[in-house]
Amino acid sequence: MSNVITEQLTQAGQKIEHDSFAIVDHEAGPHESYSEGEWQIVRRMIHATADFEFNGLSRFHPDAVAAGIDALSSGAAIIADVEMICVGLSKPRLTHFGVTTHHFISDADVIAQARADNTTRAVQAMRKAQQQGLLDGGIVAVGNAPTALLEVLELIKQGKARPALIVGMPVGFVSAAESKEALSELKEVPWIITQGRKGGSTLVVSALHALLALAEARQKSTS
């Protein structure tokens, strides 16, 4: 039986999506290094980008999938570095689980503080999220700003934040690969990353949609 909330809304849309996933599975090559849950995330990332390199570039903390499913199932907040992630996420899917999304990078106080401290808006946005208590138990979603990811890592190191999961996939050339490598060394908080320079908000959204689908499948199996 198909998922109701986390699938396409029409039969035609569902067929295209299912056929696309079948093509991904056929053409992706060996992917035994991923668990079944991890592969559901990777294949959706490939589906969103038509880039098969993510079969290999994607890496997971051992507890990442379970932590993501648990967090979403309990209505955890998603804290994004940029608005694009929040816009890209399906509102019906989020509403089904009572999940809220937050982004602060364009807030006037964030911009003012970034100017005053000579830091990035992304850094101040994550500090604001921490001050509002959103990072503890929330899902941090970073697709654009490496400095946001580095700030969250610093807050964790200082004992000021404990997210349920970090989806760290900033794209770019300055600190993008380095910030993800630093995240991959974290043991106490689960994470999902894309190695190297590749990343982006589209990938973060696709990973979260995959986790929402897994959460719905678990919900249906236990109901």
C-alpha positions as CSV (number, residue, x, y, z in Angstrom):
1,M,0.0,0.0,0.0
2,S,1.3,3.4,-0.9
3,N,1.7,6.3,1.5
4,V,-1.2,8.7,1.5
5,I,0.3,11.9,2.8
6,T,3.9,11.7,1.5
7,E,3.2,10.7,-2.1
8,Q,2.1,12.6,-5.1
9,L,-1.6,13.6,-4.9
10,T,-2.7,12.1,-8.3
11,Q,-2.3,8.7,-9.8
12,A,-0.5,10.1,-12.7
13,G,2.0,11.9,-10.5
14,Q,2.4,8.8,-8.4
15,K,3.2,6.7,-11.5
16,I,5.8,9.2,-12.7
17,E,7.4,9.2,-9.2
18,H,7.4,5.4,-8.9
19,D,8.8,5.0,-12.4
20,S,11.5,7.5,-11.7
21,F,12.5,5.7,-8.5
22,A,12.6,2.4,-10.5
23,I,15.0,4.0,-13.0
24,V,17.2,5.3,-10.2
25,D,17.3,1.8,-8.5
26,H,18.2,0.2,-11.9
27,E,20.9,2.7,-12.9
28,A,22.4,3.6,-9.6
29,G,24.7,0.6,-9.4
30,P,25.7,-1.2,-6.1
31,H,24.5,0.6,-3.0
32,E,24.9,-2.1,-0.4
33,S,26.9,0.2,1.9
34,Y,23.6,1.9,2.7
35,S,20.8,0.5,4.9
36,E,17.3,0.2,3.4
37,G,16.3,3.5,5.2
38,E,19.5,5.3,4.1
39,W,18.9,4.2,0.5
40,Q,15.4,5.6,0.5
41,I,17.0,9.0,1.3
42,V,19.8,8.7,-1.2
43,R,17.5,7.6,-4.0
44,R,15.2,10.6,-3.4
45,M,18.3,12.9,-3.5
46,I,19.3,11.3,-6.8
47,H,15.7,11.6,-8.1
48,A,15.7,15.4,-7.2
49,T,19.0,16.1,-9.0
50,A,19.5,13.4,-11.6
51,D,23.0,13.1,-10.1
52,F,24.1,9.5,-9.4
53,E,27.2,10.7,-7.6
54,F,25.2,11.0,-4.4
55,N,25.3,7.2,-4.4
56,G,28.6,7.4,-2.6
57,L,28.8,11.1,-1.6
58,S,26.0,10.7,0.9
59,R,27.1,9.7,4.4
60,F,25.0,8.9,7.6
61,H,25.6,8.7,11.3
62,P,24.5,5.2,12.4
63,D,21.5,6.6,14.2
64,A,20.5,9.2,11.6
65,V,17.5,7.6,10.0
66,A,15.9,6.4,13.3
67,A,16.5,9.8,14.9
68,G,15.0,11.6,11.9
69,I,11.9,9.4,11.9
70,D,11.4,9.8,15.7
71,A,11.9,13.5,15.6
72,L,9.4,14.1,12.7
73,S,6.9,11.7,14.2
74,S,6.9,13.7,17.4
75,G,6.4,17.0,15.6
76,A,10.0,18.3,16.0
77,A,10.8,21.8,14.6
78,I,12.9,22.1,11.5
79,I,15.4,25.0,11.7
80,A,16.7,25.9,8.2
81,D,19.6,28.2,7.2
82,V,17.6,29.6,4.3
83,E,14.0,30.2,3.4
84,M,14.3,28.0,0.3
85,I,14.2,24.9,2.4
86,C,11.1,25.9,4.3
87,V,9.3,26.8,1.0
88,G,10.4,23.5,-0.6
89,L,8.9,21.3,2.1
90,S,5.4,20.0,1.6
91,K,3.0,21.7,3.9
92,P,0.5,18.8,4.0
93,R,3.3,16.4,4.9
94,L,4.5,18.7,7.7
95,T,1.0,19.4,9.0
96,H,0.3,15.7,9.2
97,F,3.0,15.3,11.8
98,G,2.6,18.8,13.4
99,V,6.1,19.9,12.2
100,T,6.9,23.6,12.1
101,T,9.7,25.2,10.1
102,H,11.8,28.2,11.0
103,H,14.3,30.4,9.3
104,F,15.7,33.7,10.6
105,I,18.4,34.7,8.1
106,S,16.4,37.7,6.8
107,D,15.2,39.0,10.2
108,A,16.1,42.6,10.9
109,D,17.7,41.8,14.3
110,V,19.8,39.0,12.8
111,I,21.1,41.4,10.0
112,A,21.8,44.1,12.6
113,Q,23.7,41.8,14.9
114,A,25.7,40.3,12.0
115,R,26.8,43.8,11.1
116,A,27.6,44.7,14.7
117,D,29.6,41.5,15.3
118,N,31.1,41.3,11.8
119,T,29.8,37.8,11.4
120,T,27.4,36.2,8.8
121,R,23.7,36.4,9.0
122,A,23.7,32.6,9.0
123,V,25.7,32.5,12.3
124,Q,23.3,35.0,14.0
125,A,20.3,33.1,12.7
126,M,21.4,29.9,14.4
127,R,22.2,31.9,17.6
128,K,18.7,33.2,17.5
129,A,17.3,29.7,17.0
130,Q,19.3,28.6,20.0
131,Q,18.0,31.5,22.1
132,Q,14.5,30.6,21.3
133,G,15.1,27.0,22.3
134,L,14.4,25.6,18.9
135,L,17.7,23.7,18.4
136,D,17.2,21.3,21.3
137,G,15.3,18.3,19.9
138,G,14.9,20.0,16.5
139,I,16.2,19.1,13.1
140,V,18.8,21.5,11.8
141,A,18.7,21.7,8.0
142,V,21.6,23.5,6.3
143,G,21.8,23.6,2.5
144,N,23.5,26.8,1.7
145,A,25.6,28.4,4.5
146,P,28.6,26.5,5.9
147,T,28.9,29.2,8.7
148,A,25.5,28.1,10.0
149,L,26.6,24.5,10.2
150,L,29.9,25.6,11.9
151,E,28.0,27.7,14.4
152,V,25.7,24.8,15.3
153,L,28.7,22.6,15.9
154,E,30.2,25.3,18.2
155,L,26.9,25.6,20.1
156,I,26.9,21.8,20.6
157,K,30.5,21.8,21.7
158,Q,29.6,24.5,24.3
159,G,26.7,22.4,25.6
160,K,24.2,25.0,24.4
161,A,22.3,22.9,21.8
162,R,21.4,19.3,21.3
163,P,19.5,18.8,18.0
164,A,17.8,15.5,17.3
165,L,19.4,15.4,13.8
166,I,21.5,17.7,11.6
167,V,21.0,17.5,7.8
168,G,24.3,19.2,6.7
169,M,24.6,19.7,3.0
170,P,25.9,23.2,2.3
171,V,27.0,23.7,-1.3
172,G,29.9,25.8,-2.4
173,F,33.6,26.5,-2.4
174,V,34.5,28.2,0.9
175,S,34.2,26.0,4.0
176,A,31.4,23.8,2.5
177,A,33.4,20.6,2.4
178,E,35.3,21.5,5.6
179,S,32.1,22.1,7.6
180,K,30.6,18.8,6.5
181,E,33.8,17.0,7.4
182,A,33.7,18.6,10.9
183,L,30.1,17.5,11.3
184,S,31.0,13.9,10.3
185,E,33.3,13.7,13.3
186,L,30.4,14.4,15.7
187,K,29.3,11.3,17.6
188,E,26.7,12.6,20.1
189,V,24.3,14.1,17.6
190,P,23.1,12.1,14.5
191,W,23.8,13.7,11.0
192,I,23.4,13.2,7.3
193,I,25.9,14.9,5.0
194,T,27.0,15.0,1.4
195,Q,30.8,14.9,1.1
196,G,32.7,17.6,-0.8
197,R,31.5,20.7,-2.4
198,K,28.1,19.3,-3.7
199,G,25.0,20.0,-1.7
200,G,22.2,22.5,-1.7
201,S,18.7,23.2,-0.4
202,T,17.1,20.9,-3.0
203,L,19.0,18.0,-1.5
204,V,18.1,18.9,2.1
205,V,14.4,19.1,1.1
206,S,14.5,15.7,-0.7
207,A,16.2,14.1,2.4
208,L,13.6,15.5,4.7
209,H,10.8,14.3,2.4
210,A,12.3,10.9,2.4
211,L,12.3,10.9,6.2
212,L,8.7,12.1,6.2
213,A,7.8,9.1,3.9
214,L,9.6,6.7,6.2
215,A,7.8,8.2,9.2
216,E,4.5,7.8,7.6
217,A,5.3,4.2,6.6
218,R,6.2,3.4,10.2
219,Q,3.0,5.1,11.5
220,K,0.9,3.0,9.1
221,S,2.6,-0.2,10.1
222,T,2.0,0.4,13.8
223,S,-1.6,1.7,13.5
